[in-house]
Amino acid sequence: MEETTQVEVIRKVDEAQLTKAEKIILDGRVRVNGQLICELGSKADPHHDHIKVDGKLIRPQQFEYHL
């Protein structure tokens, strides 16, 4: 999967509003692979990187397909 900005990852997983997701990052509440992220525009792959918000691991949404 392509890398996306942290804002997009947080918005997709937590269904957060854009300004809320940006504030979470700017408040220093996000870590990617153990590294603190405090600026917007940082990139990560939600399927390969360990992304944590307030110490809680964020996992990408998994979709179920019913035929």
C-alpha positions, 0 to 999 in steps of 0.5 A: 500500500502507498504511504499516506500522511498521518492525518489521513491514517488517523482520519480513516481509522478513527473517523476523526475530523481533519482539524481533530486529526491535525491537532492530535499530531501537533499535540505530540500524541502520535508515534510511528515505529516508536518515533514521536511525530509532531509535524504535519505531512509526515508519511507512513504505511498503515499496513507496515508501520506501527502507528500509535495514538496516545499509546494505542496501536492504530490498525487499518480498517479491514473490509469483509466482502460478502457475495 
